Amino acid sequence: MLDGKRCAECGRLAVGTGACPFCGSEGGTVERLSGRARLLSWTVIRIAPARYAAEAPYAVGIVELEEGARLTARLGGDPERLAVGQSLAVTTVDPLRGPIFA
């Protein structure tokens, strides 16, 4: 459900399959990621941009995948019940919002 790419140049893992965000290299190997993560930090969006206004309040956080890569992602569920270190998993990958964790 969630793919990453291990860079052929620097060896780092990033979510997605484009150029390496660390060194810019195009080469690498696509890896299927577990989708399991832990929550590092988050913010609650209470006043959202117009296209997401009906969804507020919602949370966006920094998660660290089991494989070590970090990404910013939308968080599902009640934003008032989040905690640092909380276990999360990808529930869906939305074409507009990217991976959503809960």
PyMOL commands that place a pseudoatom at each C-alpha (Angstrom):
pseudoatom trace, name=CA, resn=MET, resi=1, chain=A, elem=C, hetatm=0, pos=[0.000, 0.000, 0.000]
pseudoatom trace, name=CA, resn=LEU, resi=2, chain=A, elem=C, hetatm=0, pos=[2.905, 2.352, 0.762]
pseudoatom trace, name=CA, resn=ASP, resi=3, chain=A, elem=C, hetatm=0, pos=[6.069, 2.350, -1.333]
pseudoatom trace, name=CA, resn=GLY, resi=4, chain=A, elem=C, hetatm=0, pos=[9.483, 3.760, -0.613]
pseudoatom trace, name=CA, resn=LYS, resi=5, chain=A, elem=C, hetatm=0, pos=[12.708, 3.999, -2.544]
pseudoatom trace, name=CA, resn=ARG, resi=6, chain=A, elem=C, hetatm=0, pos=[16.190, 3.168, -1.292]
pseudoatom trace, name=CA, resn=CYS, resi=7, chain=A, elem=C, hetatm=0, pos=[18.639, 5.478, -3.032]
pseudoatom trace, name=CA, resn=ALA, resi=8, chain=A, elem=C, hetatm=0, pos=[21.406, 3.844, -5.057]
pseudoatom trace, name=CA, resn=GLU, resi=9, chain=A, elem=C, hetatm=0, pos=[23.774, 6.747, -4.297]
pseudoatom trace, name=CA, resn=CYS, resi=10, chain=A, elem=C, hetatm=0, pos=[23.332, 7.601, -0.596]
pseudoatom trace, name=CA, resn=GLY, resi=11, chain=A, elem=C, hetatm=0, pos=[21.479, 4.474, 0.586]
pseudoatom trace, name=CA, resn=ARG, resi=12, chain=A, elem=C, hetatm=0, pos=[18.758, 6.407, 2.400]
pseudoatom trace, name=CA, resn=LEU, resi=13, chain=A, elem=C, hetatm=0, pos=[15.111, 5.374, 2.320]
pseudoatom trace, name=CA, resn=ALA, resi=14, chain=A, elem=C, hetatm=0, pos=[12.363, 7.855, 1.426]
pseudoatom trace, name=CA, resn=VAL, resi=15, chain=A, elem=C, hetatm=0, pos=[8.613, 7.456, 0.945]
pseudoatom trace, name=CA, resn=GLY, resi=16, chain=A, elem=C, hetatm=0, pos=[7.569, 7.670, -2.694]
pseudoatom trace, name=CA, resn=THR, resi=17, chain=A, elem=C, hetatm=0, pos=[9.359, 6.638, -5.846]
pseudoatom trace, name=CA, resn=GLY, resi=18, chain=A, elem=C, hetatm=0, pos=[10.722, 9.888, -7.313]
pseudoatom trace, name=CA, resn=ALA, resi=19, chain=A, elem=C, hetatm=0, pos=[14.204, 11.359, -7.060]
pseudoatom trace, name=CA, resn=CYS, resi=20, chain=A, elem=C, hetatm=0, pos=[15.977, 11.025, -3.714]
pseudoatom trace, name=CA, resn=PRO, resi=21, chain=A, elem=C, hetatm=0, pos=[15.045, 14.013, -1.524]
pseudoatom trace, name=CA, resn=PHE, resi=22, chain=A, elem=C, hetatm=0, pos=[18.432, 13.782, 0.230]
pseudoatom trace, name=CA, resn=CYS, resi=23, chain=A, elem=C, hetatm=0, pos=[20.901, 13.736, -2.683]
pseudoatom trace, name=CA, resn=GLY, resi=24, chain=A, elem=C, hetatm=0, pos=[18.776, 14.147, -5.823]
pseudoatom trace, name=CA, resn=SER, resi=25, chain=A, elem=C, hetatm=0, pos=[19.775, 10.838, -7.406]
pseudoatom trace, name=CA, resn=GLU, resi=26, chain=A, elem=C, hetatm=0, pos=[17.234, 9.178, -9.705]
pseudoatom trace, name=CA, resn=GLY, resi=27, chain=A, elem=C, hetatm=0, pos=[18.531, 5.639, -9.158]
pseudoatom trace, name=CA, resn=GLY, resi=28, chain=A, elem=C, hetatm=0, pos=[17.359, 3.251, -6.497]
pseudoatom trace, name=CA, resn=THR, resi=29, chain=A, elem=C, hetatm=0, pos=[15.234, 0.282, -5.573]
pseudoatom trace, name=CA, resn=VAL, resi=30, chain=A, elem=C, hetatm=0, pos=[11.516, 0.471, -4.825]
pseudoatom trace, name=CA, resn=GLU, resi=31, chain=A, elem=C, hetatm=0, pos=[10.546, -1.227, -1.553]
pseudoatom trace, name=CA, resn=ARG, resi=32, chain=A, elem=C, hetatm=0, pos=[7.116, -2.098, -0.186]
pseudoatom trace, name=CA, resn=LEU, resi=33, chain=A, elem=C, hetatm=0, pos=[6.841, -0.487, 3.271]
pseudoatom trace, name=CA, resn=SER, resi=34, chain=A, elem=C, hetatm=0, pos=[4.966, -1.979, 6.219]
pseudoatom trace, name=CA, resn=GLY, resi=35, chain=A, elem=C, hetatm=0, pos=[2.839, 1.117, 6.798]
pseudoatom trace, name=CA, resn=ARG, resi=36, chain=A, elem=C, hetatm=0, pos=[3.436, 0.822, 10.558]
pseudoatom trace, name=CA, resn=ALA, resi=37, chain=A, elem=C, hetatm=0, pos=[4.747, 3.934, 12.287]
pseudoatom trace, name=CA, resn=ARG, resi=38, chain=A, elem=C, hetatm=0, pos=[4.991, 5.911, 15.497]
pseudoatom trace, name=CA, resn=LEU, resi=39, chain=A, elem=C, hetatm=0, pos=[3.912, 9.488, 16.003]
pseudoatom trace, name=CA, resn=LEU, resi=40, chain=A, elem=C, hetatm=0, pos=[6.705, 11.980, 16.644]
pseudoatom trace, name=CA, resn=SER, resi=41, chain=A, elem=C, hetatm=0, pos=[4.828, 15.297, 16.582]
pseudoatom trace, name=CA, resn=TRP, resi=42, chain=A, elem=C, hetatm=0, pos=[1.618, 16.823, 15.241]
pseudoatom trace, name=CA, resn=THR, resi=43, chain=A, elem=C, hetatm=0, pos=[-0.478, 19.930, 14.903]
pseudoatom trace, name=CA, resn=VAL, resi=44, chain=A, elem=C, hetatm=0, pos=[-4.243, 20.300, 14.888]
pseudoatom trace, name=CA, resn=ILE, resi=45, chain=A, elem=C, hetatm=0, pos=[-5.717, 22.295, 12.029]
pseudoatom trace, name=CA, resn=ARG, resi=46, chain=A, elem=C, hetatm=0, pos=[-8.785, 24.123, 13.334]
pseudoatom trace, name=CA, resn=ILE, resi=47, chain=A, elem=C, hetatm=0, pos=[-9.130, 26.742, 10.606]
pseudoatom trace, name=CA, resn=ALA, resi=48, chain=A, elem=C, hetatm=0, pos=[-8.467, 24.902, 7.369]
pseudoatom trace, name=CA, resn=PRO, resi=49, chain=A, elem=C, hetatm=0, pos=[-8.025, 26.061, 3.781]
pseudoatom trace, name=CA, resn=ALA, resi=50, chain=A, elem=C, hetatm=0, pos=[-11.339, 26.323, 1.935]
pseudoatom trace, name=CA, resn=ARG, resi=51, chain=A, elem=C, hetatm=0, pos=[-11.153, 22.901, 0.274]
pseudoatom trace, name=CA, resn=TYR, resi=52, chain=A, elem=C, hetatm=0, pos=[-10.624, 21.156, 3.649]
pseudoatom trace, name=CA, resn=ALA, resi=53, chain=A, elem=C, hetatm=0, pos=[-12.787, 23.445, 5.818]
pseudoatom trace, name=CA, resn=ALA, resi=54, chain=A, elem=C, hetatm=0, pos=[-15.537, 20.853, 6.262]
pseudoatom trace, name=CA, resn=GLU, resi=55, chain=A, elem=C, hetatm=0, pos=[-12.983, 18.380, 7.676]
pseudoatom trace, name=CA, resn=ALA, resi=56, chain=A, elem=C, hetatm=0, pos=[-11.641, 20.649, 10.454]
pseudoatom trace, name=CA, resn=PRO, resi=57, chain=A, elem=C, hetatm=0, pos=[-10.489, 20.031, 13.065]
pseudoatom trace, name=CA, resn=TYR, resi=58, chain=A, elem=C, hetatm=0, pos=[-7.987, 17.474, 11.790]
pseudoatom trace, name=CA, resn=ALA, resi=59, chain=A, elem=C, hetatm=0, pos=[-4.371, 16.648, 12.527]
pseudoatom trace, name=CA, resn=VAL, resi=60, chain=A, elem=C, hetatm=0, pos=[-1.209, 16.523, 10.445]
pseudoatom trace, name=CA, resn=GLY, resi=61, chain=A, elem=C, hetatm=0, pos=[1.833, 14.909, 11.982]
pseudoatom trace, name=CA, resn=ILE, resi=62, chain=A, elem=C, hetatm=0, pos=[5.367, 13.723, 11.554]
pseudoatom trace, name=CA, resn=VAL, resi=63, chain=A, elem=C, hetatm=0, pos=[5.529, 9.956, 11.667]
pseudoatom trace, name=CA, resn=GLU, resi=64, chain=A, elem=C, hetatm=0, pos=[8.496, 7.614, 11.661]
pseudoatom trace, name=CA, resn=LEU, resi=65, chain=A, elem=C, hetatm=0, pos=[7.932, 4.405, 9.756]
pseudoatom trace, name=CA, resn=GLU, resi=66, chain=A, elem=C, hetatm=0, pos=[9.082, 1.070, 11.143]
pseudoatom trace, name=CA, resn=GLU, resi=67, chain=A, elem=C, hetatm=0, pos=[11.735, 1.081, 8.388]
pseudoatom trace, name=CA, resn=GLY, resi=68, chain=A, elem=C, hetatm=0, pos=[13.142, 4.406, 9.642]
pseudoatom trace, name=CA, resn=ALA, resi=69, chain=A, elem=C, hetatm=0, pos=[11.872, 6.882, 7.037]
pseudoatom trace, name=CA, resn=ARG, resi=70, chain=A, elem=C, hetatm=0, pos=[10.021, 9.947, 8.314]
pseudoatom trace, name=CA, resn=LEU, resi=71, chain=A, elem=C, hetatm=0, pos=[7.206, 11.794, 6.608]
pseudoatom trace, name=CA, resn=THR, resi=72, chain=A, elem=C, hetatm=0, pos=[4.526, 14.387, 7.190]
pseudoatom trace, name=CA, resn=ALA, resi=73, chain=A, elem=C, hetatm=0, pos=[1.080, 12.844, 6.902]
pseudoatom trace, name=CA, resn=ARG, resi=74, chain=A, elem=C, hetatm=0, pos=[-2.584, 13.350, 7.640]
pseudoatom trace, name=CA, resn=LEU, resi=75, chain=A, elem=C, hetatm=0, pos=[-3.771, 11.667, 10.847]
pseudoatom trace, name=CA, resn=GLY, resi=76, chain=A, elem=C, hetatm=0, pos=[-7.232, 10.141, 11.086]
pseudoatom trace, name=CA, resn=GLY, resi=77, chain=A, elem=C, hetatm=0, pos=[-9.393, 9.937, 14.176]
pseudoatom trace, name=CA, resn=ASP, resi=78, chain=A, elem=C, hetatm=0, pos=[-9.862, 12.351, 17.062]
pseudoatom trace, name=CA, resn=PRO, resi=79, chain=A, elem=C, hetatm=0, pos=[-6.949, 14.826, 17.104]
pseudoatom trace, name=CA, resn=GLU, resi=80, chain=A, elem=C, hetatm=0, pos=[-7.411, 15.355, 20.848]
pseudoatom trace, name=CA, resn=ARG, resi=81, chain=A, elem=C, hetatm=0, pos=[-6.479, 11.722, 21.562]
pseudoatom trace, name=CA, resn=LEU, resi=82, chain=A, elem=C, hetatm=0, pos=[-3.020, 11.751, 19.964]
pseudoatom trace, name=CA, resn=ALA, resi=83, chain=A, elem=C, hetatm=0, pos=[0.126, 11.069, 21.994]
pseudoatom trace, name=CA, resn=VAL, resi=84, chain=A, elem=C, hetatm=0, pos=[3.863, 11.151, 21.289]
pseudoatom trace, name=CA, resn=GLY, resi=85, chain=A, elem=C, hetatm=0, pos=[5.101, 7.654, 20.508]
pseudoatom trace, name=CA, resn=GLN, resi=86, chain=A, elem=C, hetatm=0, pos=[1.618, 6.408, 19.656]
pseudoatom trace, name=CA, resn=SER, resi=87, chain=A, elem=C, hetatm=0, pos=[1.555, 3.447, 17.257]
pseudoatom trace, name=CA, resn=LEU, resi=88, chain=A, elem=C, hetatm=0, pos=[-0.030, 4.219, 13.898]
pseudoatom trace, name=CA, resn=ALA, resi=89, chain=A, elem=C, hetatm=0, pos=[-0.677, 2.413, 10.632]
pseudoatom trace, name=CA, resn=VAL, resi=90, chain=A, elem=C, hetatm=0, pos=[-1.602, 3.548, 7.146]
pseudoatom trace, name=CA, resn=THR, resi=91, chain=A, elem=C, hetatm=0, pos=[-5.344, 3.234, 6.687]
pseudoatom trace, name=CA, resn=THR, resi=92, chain=A, elem=C, hetatm=0, pos=[-5.516, 4.579, 3.137]
pseudoatom trace, name=CA, resn=VAL, resi=93, chain=A, elem=C, hetatm=0, pos=[-3.533, 6.503, 0.554]
pseudoatom trace, name=CA, resn=ASP, resi=94, chain=A, elem=C, hetatm=0, pos=[-5.681, 9.384, -0.684]
pseudoatom trace, name=CA, resn=PRO, resi=95, chain=A, elem=C, hetatm=0, pos=[-4.736, 10.820, -4.113]
pseudoatom trace, name=CA, resn=LEU, resi=96, chain=A, elem=C, hetatm=0, pos=[-5.020, 14.402, -2.786]
pseudoatom trace, name=CA, resn=ARG, resi=97, chain=A, elem=C, hetatm=0, pos=[-3.896, 13.984, 0.822]
pseudoatom trace, name=CA, resn=GLY, resi=98, chain=A, elem=C, hetatm=0, pos=[-1.328, 11.201, 0.501]
pseudoatom trace, name=CA, resn=PRO, resi=99, chain=A, elem=C, hetatm=0, pos=[-1.056, 8.508, 3.182]
pseudoatom trace, name=CA, resn=ILE, resi=100, chain=A, elem=C, hetatm=0, pos=[-3.478, 8.770, 6.085]
pseudoatom trace, name=CA, resn=PHE, resi=101, chain=A, elem=C, hetatm=0, pos=[-2.463, 7.160, 9.379]
pseudoatom trace, name=CA, resn=ALA, resi=102, chain=A, elem=C, hetatm=0, pos=[-4.654, 6.151, 12.338]
for i in range(1, 102): cmd.bond("trace and resi %d" % i, "trace and resi %d" % (i + 1))
show_as sticks, trace
zoom trace
